[in-house]
Amino acid sequence: MGNDLLNVLVDKAFRRELPTRSEALELLSDTHDLLEVVAAAARLRRAHFGNRVKLNTIVNLKSGLCPEDCGYCSQRLGSASDVLKYSWITPAEAAEVAGQAVEAGAKRVCLVASGRGPGERDITRLEQTIAAIKDDHPKVEVCVCLGLLGDGQAERLAAAGAHAYNHNLNTSESRYADICSTHTFADRTDTVRRAGRAGLSPCSGAIFGMGESDDDIVDIARALRELDPDSVPVNFLIPFDGTPLEGRWELTPERCLRILAVFRFHFPDVEVRLAGGREIHLRAMQPLALHLANSIFLGDYLTSEGQPGVDDRQLIADAGFVIEGADEPTLPAARHDLVTVRRRGAGTELPANA
Protein backbone atom coordinates (compact mmCIF):
# COMPACT_ATOMS: atom_id res chain seq x y z
CA MET A 1 0.00 0.00 0.00
CA GLY A 2 2.85 2.38 0.84
CA ASN A 3 4.52 1.84 -2.52
CA ASP A 4 1.18 2.47 -4.22
CA LEU A 5 1.00 5.95 -2.71
CA LEU A 6 4.61 6.71 -3.63
CA ASN A 7 3.95 5.65 -7.21
CA VAL A 8 0.89 7.91 -7.29
CA LEU A 9 2.96 10.82 -6.03
CA VAL A 10 5.62 10.22 -8.66
CA ASP A 11 3.01 10.14 -11.42
CA LYS A 12 1.42 13.34 -10.11
CA ALA A 13 4.79 15.07 -9.93
CA PHE A 14 5.58 14.21 -13.53
CA ARG A 15 2.36 16.07 -14.37
CA ARG A 16 3.52 18.92 -12.08
CA GLU A 17 0.60 18.28 -9.74
CA LEU A 18 1.07 19.04 -6.06
CA PRO A 19 0.83 16.36 -3.41
CA THR A 20 -2.20 16.85 -1.22
CA ARG A 21 -1.51 18.16 2.27
CA SER A 22 -2.23 14.75 3.79
CA GLU A 23 0.11 13.05 1.30
CA ALA A 24 2.95 15.46 2.08
CA LEU A 25 2.43 15.05 5.81
CA GLU A 26 2.55 11.29 5.39
CA LEU A 27 5.97 11.56 3.74
CA LEU A 28 7.26 13.42 6.79
CA SER A 29 5.98 10.74 9.15
CA ASP A 30 7.45 7.27 9.61
CA THR A 31 4.52 5.68 7.74
CA HIS A 32 6.75 4.91 4.77
CA ASP A 33 10.25 3.50 4.94
CA LEU A 34 12.82 6.24 4.47
CA LEU A 35 14.69 4.51 1.65
CA GLU A 36 11.44 3.91 -0.23
CA VAL A 37 10.57 7.61 0.04
CA VAL A 38 14.05 8.62 -1.15
CA ALA A 39 13.93 6.13 -4.02
CA ALA A 40 10.56 7.45 -5.20
CA ALA A 41 11.62 11.11 -5.13
CA ALA A 42 14.94 10.17 -6.75
CA ARG A 43 13.01 9.01 -9.84
CA LEU A 44 12.01 12.63 -10.41
CA ARG A 45 15.50 13.95 -9.78
CA ARG A 46 17.02 11.45 -12.23
CA ALA A 47 14.40 12.04 -14.92
CA HIS A 48 14.86 15.82 -14.94
CA PHE A 49 18.53 16.22 -13.98
CA GLY A 50 20.23 12.90 -14.72
CA ASN A 51 23.32 12.31 -12.60
CA ARG A 52 24.47 15.95 -12.66
CA VAL A 53 25.18 18.04 -9.55
CA LYS A 54 25.40 21.80 -9.95
CA LEU A 55 28.00 23.57 -7.82
CA ASN A 56 27.33 27.02 -6.38
CA THR A 57 29.50 29.25 -4.23
CA ILE A 58 28.81 32.17 -1.88
CA VAL A 59 30.79 35.40 -1.84
CA ASN A 60 29.93 37.39 1.29
CA LEU A 61 30.37 40.98 0.12
CA LYS A 62 29.49 42.62 3.46
CA SER A 63 29.31 40.68 6.71
CA GLY A 64 27.50 41.35 9.99
CA LEU A 65 25.94 44.50 11.46
CA CYS A 66 22.52 43.89 9.90
CA PRO A 67 19.60 46.03 11.19
CA GLU A 68 17.11 43.15 10.82
CA ASP A 69 16.39 40.79 13.72
CA CYS A 70 15.96 37.40 12.02
CA GLY A 71 16.32 34.95 14.90
CA TYR A 72 18.30 32.35 12.96
CA CYS A 73 20.97 34.72 11.66
CA SER A 74 24.40 35.32 13.19
CA GLN A 75 24.51 38.73 11.44
CA ARG A 76 21.26 39.95 13.02
CA LEU A 77 20.68 43.10 15.03
CA GLY A 78 22.08 42.51 18.51
CA SER A 79 23.89 39.30 17.59
CA ALA A 80 26.59 38.22 20.03
CA SER A 81 27.94 35.65 17.59
CA ASP A 82 31.68 35.84 16.99
CA VAL A 83 31.43 36.10 13.21
CA LEU A 84 33.44 38.19 10.79
CA LYS A 85 32.22 41.78 10.52
CA TYR A 86 33.37 43.96 7.63
CA SER A 87 32.05 46.50 5.17
CA TRP A 88 31.93 46.07 1.39
CA ILE A 89 34.85 44.28 -0.22
CA THR A 90 35.97 45.68 -3.54
CA PRO A 91 34.78 44.35 -6.90
CA ALA A 92 38.32 43.10 -7.57
CA GLU A 93 38.38 41.17 -4.27
CA ALA A 94 34.97 39.65 -5.00
CA ALA A 95 36.05 38.67 -8.50
CA GLU A 96 39.16 36.97 -7.13
CA VAL A 97 37.15 34.88 -4.64
CA ALA A 98 34.55 34.06 -7.29
CA GLY A 99 37.23 33.09 -9.78
CA GLN A 100 38.79 30.59 -7.40
CA ALA A 101 35.42 28.88 -6.98
CA VAL A 102 34.72 28.85 -10.71
CA GLU A 103 38.08 27.22 -11.33
CA ALA A 104 37.08 24.60 -8.73
CA GLY A 105 33.88 23.80 -10.63
CA ALA A 106 31.29 26.33 -9.44
CA LYS A 107 28.73 27.19 -12.09
CA ARG A 108 26.91 29.87 -10.09
CA VAL A 109 28.36 32.61 -7.89
CA CYS A 110 26.02 33.99 -5.23
CA LEU A 111 26.85 37.56 -4.22
CA VAL A 112 25.41 38.24 -0.76
CA ALA A 113 25.40 41.32 1.45
CA SER A 114 23.83 41.74 4.87
CA GLY A 115 21.22 44.43 5.38
CA ARG A 116 17.53 45.18 4.98
CA GLY A 117 17.93 46.05 1.33
CA PRO A 118 20.29 47.86 -1.05
CA GLY A 119 20.67 51.59 -1.50
CA GLU A 120 21.53 53.14 -4.84
CA ARG A 121 25.27 53.10 -4.06
CA ASP A 122 24.97 49.40 -3.25
CA ILE A 123 23.39 48.65 -6.61
CA THR A 124 26.23 50.54 -8.28
CA ARG A 125 28.73 48.41 -6.33
CA LEU A 126 26.98 45.28 -7.54
CA GLU A 127 27.01 46.47 -11.13
CA GLN A 128 30.78 46.94 -10.87
CA THR A 129 31.25 43.60 -9.11
CA ILE A 130 29.23 41.66 -11.68
CA ALA A 131 31.26 43.29 -14.47
CA ALA A 132 34.53 42.35 -12.76
CA ILE A 133 33.46 38.71 -12.40
CA LYS A 134 32.11 38.46 -15.94
CA ASP A 135 35.30 39.94 -17.38
CA ASP A 136 37.21 36.82 -16.34
CA HIS A 137 34.36 34.27 -16.39
CA PRO A 138 31.71 35.36 -18.89
CA LYS A 139 29.76 32.07 -18.67
CA VAL A 140 29.32 31.99 -14.90
CA GLU A 141 25.83 32.54 -13.51
CA VAL A 142 25.66 35.40 -11.04
CA CYS A 143 22.97 35.31 -8.37
CA VAL A 144 22.49 38.34 -6.14
CA CYS A 145 21.09 38.40 -2.59
CA LEU A 146 20.76 41.87 -1.09
CA GLY A 147 17.53 41.70 0.91
CA LEU A 148 14.34 43.56 0.06
CA LEU A 149 14.28 45.21 -3.36
CA GLY A 150 12.90 48.64 -4.20
CA ASP A 151 11.53 50.05 -7.45
CA GLY A 152 13.83 49.62 -10.43
CA GLN A 153 16.59 47.81 -8.55
CA ALA A 154 15.91 44.34 -9.95
CA GLU A 155 15.89 45.81 -13.45
CA ARG A 156 19.30 47.40 -12.90
CA LEU A 157 20.75 44.12 -11.64
CA ALA A 158 19.37 42.27 -14.65
CA ALA A 159 20.81 44.87 -17.02
CA ALA A 160 24.19 44.52 -15.28
CA GLY A 161 24.31 40.81 -16.12
CA ALA A 162 22.86 39.16 -13.00
CA HIS A 163 21.20 35.86 -13.81
CA ALA A 164 19.19 35.28 -10.63
CA TYR A 165 18.03 36.87 -7.40
CA ASN A 166 17.79 35.00 -4.11
CA HIS A 167 15.42 35.90 -1.32
CA ASN A 168 14.32 33.02 0.90
CA LEU A 169 10.90 32.85 2.56
CA ASN A 170 12.54 30.83 5.36
CA THR A 171 9.46 29.60 7.22
CA SER A 172 5.68 29.49 6.99
CA GLU A 173 3.68 32.69 6.94
CA SER A 174 1.77 31.73 10.09
CA ARG A 175 4.93 31.66 12.21
CA TYR A 176 7.04 34.24 10.40
CA ALA A 177 6.57 36.78 13.20
CA ASP A 178 8.08 34.24 15.61
CA ILE A 179 11.46 34.52 13.90
CA CYS A 180 11.49 38.13 12.66
CA SER A 181 9.78 41.39 13.67
CA THR A 182 11.50 43.92 11.39
CA HIS A 183 9.88 42.81 8.13
CA THR A 184 7.07 40.51 7.06
CA PHE A 185 6.49 37.38 5.04
CA ALA A 186 4.69 39.55 2.47
CA ASP A 187 7.77 41.76 2.15
CA ARG A 188 9.73 38.68 1.14
CA THR A 189 7.23 37.37 -1.41
CA ASP A 190 7.05 40.87 -2.91
CA THR A 191 10.81 40.89 -3.50
CA VAL A 192 10.79 37.45 -5.15
CA ARG A 193 8.02 38.64 -7.49
CA ARG A 194 9.89 41.88 -8.29
CA ALA A 195 12.94 39.84 -9.29
CA GLY A 196 10.90 37.58 -11.56
CA ARG A 197 9.13 40.48 -13.26
CA ALA A 198 12.51 42.04 -14.02
CA GLY A 199 13.67 38.90 -15.83
CA LEU A 200 15.86 37.55 -13.04
CA SER A 201 15.60 33.85 -12.32
CA PRO A 202 13.73 33.61 -8.98
CA CYS A 203 15.59 31.74 -6.23
CA SER A 204 13.79 31.22 -2.94
CA GLY A 205 13.85 28.56 -0.25
CA ALA A 206 13.59 27.87 3.45
CA ILE A 207 15.41 27.06 6.68
CA PHE A 208 14.48 24.06 8.81
CA GLY A 209 15.27 23.18 12.40
CA MET A 210 13.71 26.32 13.92
CA GLY A 211 10.89 24.55 15.75
CA GLU A 212 8.57 24.28 12.77
CA SER A 213 5.84 21.64 12.69
CA ASP A 214 5.13 19.23 9.85
CA ASP A 215 2.28 21.53 8.81
CA ASP A 216 4.71 24.46 8.67
CA ILE A 217 6.98 22.47 6.34
CA VAL A 218 4.10 21.75 3.99
CA ASP A 219 2.90 25.37 4.20
CA ILE A 220 6.26 26.80 3.17
CA ALA A 221 6.63 24.28 0.35
CA ARG A 222 3.24 25.27 -1.02
CA ALA A 223 3.90 29.00 -0.59
CA LEU A 224 7.14 28.64 -2.52
CA ARG A 225 5.41 26.63 -5.24
CA GLU A 226 3.01 29.56 -5.76
CA LEU A 227 6.02 31.77 -6.53
CA ASP A 228 7.26 29.23 -9.11
CA PRO A 229 11.00 29.71 -8.48
CA ASP A 230 13.67 28.20 -10.72
CA SER A 231 15.83 27.22 -7.74
CA VAL A 232 14.95 26.34 -4.16
CA PRO A 233 17.70 26.29 -1.50
CA VAL A 234 16.96 24.00 1.45
CA ASN A 235 18.89 25.12 4.54
CA PHE A 236 19.20 23.36 7.86
CA LEU A 237 19.68 25.65 10.85
CA ILE A 238 23.21 26.31 12.03
CA PRO A 239 22.39 27.31 15.63
CA PHE A 240 25.09 29.91 16.27
CA ASP A 241 25.86 30.87 19.85
CA GLY A 242 24.72 34.43 20.44
CA THR A 243 21.45 34.09 18.48
CA PRO A 244 17.95 33.41 19.85
CA LEU A 245 18.08 29.90 18.34
CA GLU A 246 21.46 28.94 19.80
CA GLY A 247 21.65 25.37 21.04
CA ARG A 248 18.68 24.18 19.00
CA TRP A 249 19.75 20.78 17.66
CA GLU A 250 16.46 19.10 16.80
CA LEU A 251 17.18 17.81 13.29
CA THR A 252 18.23 14.25 12.46
CA PRO A 253 19.60 12.99 9.14
CA GLU A 254 16.32 11.16 8.52
CA ARG A 255 14.29 14.31 9.16
CA CYS A 256 16.45 16.25 6.71
CA LEU A 257 16.05 13.59 4.03
CA ARG A 258 12.27 13.49 4.43
CA ILE A 259 12.13 17.29 4.11
CA LEU A 260 14.22 17.13 0.94
CA ALA A 261 11.91 14.44 -0.47
CA VAL A 262 8.84 16.56 0.22
CA PHE A 263 10.49 19.46 -1.60
CA ARG A 264 11.40 17.27 -4.57
CA PHE A 265 7.77 16.19 -4.89
CA HIS A 266 6.70 19.84 -4.78
CA PHE A 267 9.47 20.92 -7.18
CA PRO A 268 10.07 17.96 -9.52
CA ASP A 269 11.73 19.96 -12.32
CA VAL A 270 13.28 22.76 -10.27
CA GLU A 271 16.85 23.13 -9.01
CA VAL A 272 16.61 21.93 -5.40
CA ARG A 273 19.78 23.06 -3.67
CA LEU A 274 21.28 21.41 -0.62
CA ALA A 275 22.41 24.48 1.27
CA GLY A 276 23.58 25.59 4.73
CA GLY A 277 23.96 23.06 7.51
CA ARG A 278 24.11 19.94 5.36
CA GLU A 279 27.42 18.77 6.78
CA ILE A 280 26.43 18.99 10.44
CA HIS A 281 22.87 17.66 10.11
CA LEU A 282 23.06 15.08 7.31
CA ARG A 283 26.54 13.91 8.23
CA ALA A 284 27.13 10.46 6.67
CA MET A 285 23.79 10.72 4.84
CA GLN A 286 25.03 13.47 2.50
CA PRO A 287 25.51 11.05 -0.43
CA LEU A 288 21.91 9.89 -0.07
CA ALA A 289 20.74 13.50 -0.15
CA LEU A 290 22.27 13.89 -3.63
CA HIS A 291 19.59 11.52 -4.89
CA LEU A 292 17.07 14.21 -3.94
CA ALA A 293 18.89 17.52 -4.46
CA ASN A 294 20.61 18.28 -7.77
CA SER A 295 22.60 21.27 -6.53
CA ILE A 296 24.88 22.08 -3.58
CA PHE A 297 27.01 24.91 -2.25
CA LEU A 298 30.72 24.38 -2.68
CA GLY A 299 32.92 25.30 0.27
CA ASP A 300 31.99 27.92 2.86
CA TYR A 301 28.74 29.70 3.68
CA LEU A 302 28.05 33.26 4.80
CA THR A 303 29.45 33.11 8.32
CA SER A 304 30.31 29.44 8.82
CA GLU A 305 32.79 27.16 7.13
CA GLY A 306 31.66 24.23 5.02
CA GLN A 307 33.67 21.12 4.30
CA PRO A 308 36.66 21.52 1.98
CA GLY A 309 35.84 21.76 -1.70
CA VAL A 310 37.97 18.72 -2.46
CA ASP A 311 35.75 16.72 -0.11
CA ASP A 312 32.61 18.01 -1.83
CA ARG A 313 33.91 16.93 -5.21
CA GLN A 314 34.91 13.52 -3.85
CA LEU A 315 31.48 13.14 -2.26
CA ILE A 316 29.83 13.71 -5.63
CA ALA A 317 32.09 11.24 -7.43
CA ASP A 318 31.78 8.56 -4.74
CA ALA A 319 27.98 8.77 -4.88
CA GLY A 320 28.03 8.14 -8.64
CA PHE A 321 27.27 11.69 -9.77
CA VAL A 322 29.14 14.17 -11.97
CA ILE A 323 29.62 17.92 -11.71
CA GLU A 324 27.39 19.86 -14.09
CA GLY A 325 29.35 21.70 -16.77
CA ALA A 326 29.14 25.41 -17.54
CA ASP A 327 27.59 24.73 -20.95
CA GLU A 328 24.95 22.28 -19.72
CA PRO A 329 21.46 23.68 -19.09
CA THR A 330 20.42 23.09 -15.49
CA LEU A 331 16.65 23.18 -15.87
CA PRO A 332 14.83 20.80 -18.21
CA ALA A 333 13.63 22.35 -21.45
CA ALA A 334 10.00 21.78 -20.47
CA ARG A 335 10.18 24.51 -17.82
CA HIS A 336 11.23 27.05 -20.40
CA ASP A 337 8.53 25.87 -22.78
CA LEU A 338 5.90 26.97 -20.26
CA VAL A 339 6.50 30.59 -21.32
CA THR A 340 5.21 31.38 -24.80
CA VAL A 341 5.48 34.82 -26.38
CA ARG A 342 2.03 36.03 -27.46
CA ARG A 343 1.54 35.99 -31.23
CA ARG A 344 -2.26 36.28 -31.37
CA GLY A 345 -5.04 38.58 -30.25
CA ALA A 346 -4.65 42.36 -29.95
CA GLY A 347 -2.18 43.76 -32.44
CA THR A 348 -2.27 40.68 -34.70
CA GLU A 349 -4.60 39.21 -37.32
CA LEU A 350 -5.12 36.03 -35.30
CA PRO A 351 -8.00 35.52 -32.85
CA ALA A 352 -7.33 35.80 -29.12
CA ASN A 353 -7.04 32.71 -26.97
CA ALA A 354 -10.35 33.21 -25.17
Beta strands, then each sheet from edge to edge (+ up, - down):
strand 1: 52-62
strand 2: 108-113
strand 3: 141-145
strand 4: 164-166
strand 5: 201-203
strand 6: 206-208
strand 7: 231-236
strand 8: 271-274
strand 9: 295-297
strand 10: 322-323
sheet 1: 5+ 4+ 3+ 2+ 1+ 9+ 8+ 7+ 6+
sheet 2: 5+ 4+ 3+ 2+ 1+ 10+
end
